[in-house]
């Protein structure tokens, strides 16, 4: 499994800094998001980013896109899909096999994620998103690229269940899910249980990992990956059991991102190592014969001596 560093973590730094940090701390690649390239020049920008990464010895695992497939404006939908297709093409030309993003947002209450996205979506929004992803999936399949649909606040796929619903409508092998428990925690109570990932079995192509503290209807991301309300050991091991090929870690909080992201890579590797060690211990324990209960011997009665002169001994007065 690859461990990927999300470039959003270093959104206030240049791209060369992202690659240098990734190499310093041993990440296997980065997710390149629009904070570090100009989407309008995506062909040149992705090529330049991949070339820069080679100089640092770190690959681009994924390129981000931002959709607007659900808009009421047909021209906006068409322009958004055209740009997403260009992003897929740019990824393919540079041997990047995954793009990741979302279909657009429906925001009515910016400070309460629970009241946006799927909470206000209508069937026409799901139909538009599905139509867009089928078209994008066809284009990506021809080029050997997969399209990730991220569980994202404000989108019609803001929970695992709604993402699974959309993928069923799309029904395309090149379109996969990107789970992100940190994005869904405040939106949906079922998304607080790692077992929810089973709804994406066979379609989980990518996984975003961070942590949070709830802040009303929003998330406070000023927290290390190993802290906060998410049991990320449980999420990591569940995603791994479902065969996810890569986990991408991001720090979305304020302040200096270097300490939390340097701790995160060790934490994720420790979680995977612990999982492997526990599996070996379980296998070894289960391979041993079951101990049979030993029969308990009946206690042997011990005669109690009668004291000399005791009543009934024949020596009384």
C-alpha positions as CSV (number, residue, x, y, z in Angstrom):
1,X,0.0,0.0,0.0
2,X,1.3,3.5,-0.9
3,X,1.3,6.3,1.6
4,X,0.6,9.6,-0.1
5,X,1.1,13.2,1.2
6,X,-1.8,15.6,0.3
7,X,-0.3,18.8,-1.1
8,X,-3.1,20.8,0.6
9,X,-1.2,20.2,3.8
10,X,1.4,22.7,2.5
11,X,-1.0,25.1,0.7
12,X,1.0,28.1,1.9
13,X,4.3,26.7,0.5
14,X,5.6,26.2,-3.0
15,X,5.4,22.9,-4.7
16,X,9.1,22.2,-4.4
17,X,8.6,22.4,-0.6
18,X,5.9,19.6,-0.8
19,X,8.2,17.3,-2.7
20,X,11.2,18.0,-0.4
21,X,9.1,17.3,2.7
22,X,7.7,14.1,1.2
23,X,11.2,12.9,0.4
24,X,12.4,13.9,3.9
25,X,9.7,12.0,5.8
26,X,9.5,9.0,3.4
27,X,6.1,9.4,1.7
28,X,5.6,7.3,-1.5
29,X,4.0,10.1,-3.5
30,X,1.9,13.3,-3.3
31,X,-1.6,14.2,-4.3
32,X,-1.4,17.4,-6.4
33,X,-4.2,19.8,-5.8
34,X,-5.1,23.1,-7.4
35,X,-3.3,25.2,-4.7
36,X,-0.1,24.0,-6.5
37,X,-1.1,24.3,-10.2
38,X,-3.2,26.4,-12.4
39,X,-6.2,24.3,-13.7
40,X,-6.6,26.5,-16.7
41,X,-3.1,25.4,-17.8
42,X,-3.4,21.8,-16.5
43,X,-1.5,20.1,-19.3
44,X,1.7,22.2,-18.8
45,X,1.3,22.4,-15.1
46,X,0.9,18.6,-14.5
47,X,3.9,17.9,-16.7
48,X,6.0,20.4,-14.9
49,X,4.9,19.1,-11.5
50,X,5.8,15.5,-12.5
51,X,9.2,16.6,-13.8
52,X,9.8,18.5,-10.5
53,X,8.9,15.5,-8.5
54,X,11.4,13.3,-10.4
55,X,14.1,15.7,-9.4
56,X,13.2,15.1,-5.7
57,X,12.6,11.4,-6.2
58,X,8.9,11.6,-5.4
59,X,6.1,10.8,-7.8
60,X,2.7,12.4,-8.3
61,X,0.2,9.7,-7.3
62,X,-3.0,11.7,-8.0
63,X,-4.1,15.0,-9.6
64,X,-7.1,16.9,-8.2
65,X,-10.0,18.2,-10.1
66,X,-12.9,20.3,-8.9
67,X,-16.2,19.6,-10.6
68,X,-19.4,21.6,-11.2
69,X,-21.4,18.8,-12.7
70,X,-24.6,19.5,-10.7
71,X,-25.0,23.2,-11.6
72,X,-28.3,24.4,-13.0
73,X,-26.3,26.2,-15.7
74,X,-25.6,23.8,-18.6
75,X,-22.7,25.9,-19.9
76,X,-21.1,25.7,-16.4
77,X,-21.6,21.9,-16.4
78,X,-20.1,21.5,-19.9
79,X,-17.1,23.7,-19.1
80,X,-16.5,21.8,-15.8
81,X,-16.6,18.4,-17.5
82,X,-14.3,19.6,-20.3
83,X,-11.7,20.8,-17.8
84,X,-12.0,17.5,-15.8
85,X,-11.4,15.6,-19.1
86,X,-8.3,17.7,-19.7
87,X,-7.1,16.9,-16.2
88,X,-7.5,13.2,-17.0
89,X,-5.7,13.5,-20.3
90,X,-2.8,15.4,-18.5
91,X,-2.6,12.7,-15.9
92,X,-2.4,10.0,-18.5
93,X,0.3,11.7,-20.5
94,X,2.4,11.8,-17.4
95,X,1.8,8.3,-16.2
96,X,-0.5,9.4,-13.3
97,X,-3.2,6.8,-13.0
98,X,-5.7,8.6,-10.7
99,X,-7.5,11.9,-10.5
100,X,-9.6,12.8,-7.5
101,X,-12.3,15.4,-6.7
102,X,-16.0,16.0,-6.4
103,X,-19.0,16.8,-8.6
104,X,-19.7,20.2,-7.2
105,X,-21.4,21.6,-4.1
106,X,-24.8,22.6,-3.0
107,X,-24.3,25.1,-0.2
108,X,-27.2,26.8,1.7
109,X,-25.6,27.0,5.1
110,X,-21.8,27.3,5.0
111,X,-21.4,27.0,8.7
112,X,-23.4,23.8,9.0
113,X,-22.3,20.9,6.7
114,X,-25.3,18.9,7.8
115,X,-27.7,21.2,6.0
116,X,-25.9,21.2,2.6
117,X,-25.1,18.7,-0.1
118,X,-27.3,15.6,0.1
119,X,-29.6,17.3,2.6
120,X,-30.8,19.7,-0.1
121,X,-30.1,17.7,-3.3
122,X,-32.9,16.6,-5.6
123,X,-32.9,13.7,-8.0
124,X,-31.9,16.0,-10.9
125,X,-28.6,16.8,-9.0
126,X,-27.8,13.1,-8.7
127,X,-28.8,12.5,-12.3
128,X,-26.5,15.3,-13.5
129,X,-23.6,14.0,-11.3
130,X,-24.1,10.5,-12.7
131,X,-24.2,11.6,-16.3
132,X,-21.0,13.6,-15.8
133,X,-19.1,10.8,-14.2
134,X,-20.2,8.3,-16.8
135,X,-18.8,10.6,-19.5
136,X,-15.6,11.2,-17.5
137,X,-15.3,7.5,-16.8
138,X,-15.5,6.6,-20.5
139,X,-12.8,9.2,-21.2
140,X,-10.6,7.9,-18.4
141,X,-11.0,4.3,-19.3
142,X,-9.7,4.9,-22.8
143,X,-6.5,6.4,-21.2
144,X,-6.0,4.0,-18.4
145,X,-6.9,6.5,-15.6
146,X,-9.3,6.0,-12.7
147,X,-11.6,8.8,-11.5
148,X,-12.0,9.2,-7.7
149,X,-15.2,10.5,-6.3
150,X,-14.4,12.0,-2.9
151,X,-16.7,11.9,0.1
152,X,-16.9,15.7,0.3
153,X,-19.0,18.2,2.4
154,X,-21.6,20.0,0.4
155,X,-21.6,17.6,-2.5
156,X,-24.3,15.1,-3.3
157,X,-21.8,12.4,-2.2
158,X,-21.1,13.9,1.2
159,X,-21.5,10.5,3.0
160,X,-20.4,6.9,2.2
161,X,-24.0,5.9,1.6
162,X,-24.6,8.7,-0.9
163,X,-21.3,8.0,-2.6
164,X,-22.3,4.4,-3.0
165,X,-25.6,5.5,-4.3
166,X,-24.0,7.7,-6.9
167,X,-21.5,5.0,-8.0
168,X,-24.3,2.6,-8.5
169,X,-26.0,5.1,-10.8
170,X,-22.7,5.7,-12.7
171,X,-21.9,2.0,-12.9
172,X,-18.5,2.4,-14.5
173,X,-15.4,0.5,-13.5
174,X,-13.1,3.5,-14.0
175,X,-15.1,5.6,-11.5
176,X,-14.2,4.7,-7.9
177,X,-14.8,6.1,-4.4
178,X,-12.4,8.1,-2.3
179,X,-13.4,7.7,1.4
180,X,-12.7,10.5,3.8
181,X,-14.1,9.9,7.3
182,X,-13.0,13.3,8.5
183,X,-15.2,15.0,5.9
184,X,-18.3,13.0,6.8
185,X,-18.1,12.7,10.6
186,X,-20.2,15.7,11.3
187,X,-22.6,15.1,8.4
188,X,-23.7,11.6,9.2
189,X,-23.7,9.5,12.3
190,X,-23.3,6.2,10.4
191,X,-20.0,7.6,8.9
192,X,-18.5,7.5,12.4
193,X,-18.2,3.7,12.2
194,X,-15.5,2.2,10.0
195,X,-17.9,-0.6,9.1
196,X,-19.6,1.9,6.8
197,X,-16.8,1.4,4.3
198,X,-18.2,-2.1,3.5
199,X,-20.7,-0.3,1.3
200,X,-17.8,0.6,-1.0
201,X,-16.4,-2.9,-1.2
202,X,-15.0,-3.5,-4.7
203,X,-15.2,0.3,-5.4
204,X,-12.8,1.8,-2.8
205,X,-10.0,3.2,-4.9
206,X,-8.4,5.7,-2.6
207,X,-8.6,6.9,1.0
208,X,-8.1,10.2,2.7
209,X,-7.0,10.3,6.3
210,X,-7.0,13.1,8.9
211,X,-8.7,13.7,12.3
212,X,-10.9,16.3,13.8
213,X,-12.9,17.6,16.7
214,X,-16.6,18.4,16.0
215,X,-17.4,22.1,16.1
216,X,-21.1,22.4,15.8
217,X,-22.0,21.6,12.2
218,X,-18.4,21.9,11.1
219,X,-15.1,20.1,11.8
220,X,-12.2,21.5,13.6
221,X,-9.1,20.0,11.9
222,X,-6.5,21.5,14.3
223,X,-5.6,18.0,15.5
224,X,-3.0,15.3,14.8
225,X,-3.9,12.3,12.8
226,X,-3.5,10.0,15.9
227,X,-5.7,12.3,18.0
228,X,-9.3,13.6,17.7
229,X,-12.5,11.7,17.6
230,X,-11.7,9.2,14.8
231,X,-10.2,5.9,15.7
232,X,-7.9,5.9,12.8
233,X,-6.3,2.5,13.5
234,X,-9.8,1.1,12.9
235,X,-10.3,3.1,9.7
236,X,-6.8,2.3,8.3
237,X,-7.2,-1.4,8.9
238,X,-10.7,-1.5,7.6
239,X,-9.7,0.2,4.4
240,X,-6.7,-2.1,4.0
241,X,-8.9,-5.1,4.4
242,X,-11.0,-3.8,1.5
243,X,-7.9,-3.6,-0.6
244,X,-7.4,0.1,-0.9
245,X,-4.2,0.7,-2.9
246,X,-3.2,4.0,-1.3
247,X,-3.9,6.1,1.8
248,X,-3.4,9.9,1.5
249,X,-2.8,11.9,4.7
250,X,-3.6,15.5,5.0
251,X,-3.3,18.1,7.7
252,X,-6.1,20.7,7.3
253,X,-5.5,22.7,10.4
254,X,-3.8,26.0,11.1
255,X,-0.2,26.8,12.1
256,X,2.9,24.9,11.2
257,X,2.0,21.7,9.3
258,X,5.5,20.1,9.6
259,X,5.2,18.6,13.1
260,X,1.8,16.9,12.6
261,X,2.6,15.6,9.1
262,X,6.0,14.2,10.3
263,X,4.2,12.4,13.1
264,X,1.5,11.2,10.8
265,X,3.6,9.1,8.5
266,X,5.1,7.2,11.4
267,X,1.7,6.7,12.9
268,X,0.2,5.2,9.8
269,X,3.1,2.9,9.3
270,X,2.9,1.8,12.9
271,X,-0.8,1.1,12.5
272,X,-0.1,-1.1,9.5
273,X,2.7,-2.9,11.3
274,X,0.5,-3.4,14.4
275,X,-2.2,-4.9,12.2
276,X,0.3,-7.3,10.6
277,X,1.8,-8.3,14.0
278,X,-1.7,-8.9,15.5
279,X,-2.7,-11.0,12.4
280,X,0.4,-13.2,12.9
281,X,-0.4,-13.6,16.6
282,X,-4.0,-14.5,15.9
283,X,-2.9,-17.0,13.3
284,X,-0.4,-18.6,15.6
285,X,-2.8,-18.8,18.5
286,X,-5.6,-20.3,16.3
287,X,-3.2,-22.9,14.9
288,X,-2.5,-24.4,18.4
289,X,-4.6,-27.4,19.5
290,X,-7.4,-26.4,21.8
291,X,-6.4,-27.5,25.3
292,X,-8.7,-30.3,26.6
293,X,-10.0,-29.9,30.2
294,X,-8.3,-32.3,32.6
295,X,-10.5,-34.5,34.8
296,X,-10.6,-33.4,38.4
297,X,-9.6,-36.1,40.8
298,X,-12.0,-36.8,43.7
299,X,-10.6,-35.7,47.0
300,X,-9.3,-38.6,49.2
301,X,-10.9,-38.4,52.7
302,X,-8.3,-38.0,55.4
303,X,-9.2,-39.8,58.7
304,X,-9.4,-37.5,61.6
305,X,-7.6,-39.0,64.7
306,X,-9.6,-39.1,67.9
307,X,-7.8,-37.5,70.8
308,X,-7.0,-39.6,73.9
309,X,-9.6,-39.0,76.6
310,X,-12.1,-37.6,74.3
311,X,-15.8,-38.4,74.9
312,X,-16.6,-42.0,73.8
313,X,-13.1,-43.1,74.2
314,X,-13.9,-45.3,77.3
315,X,-11.5,-43.3,79.5
316,X,-14.1,-41.0,81.0
317,X,-14.9,-40.8,84.7
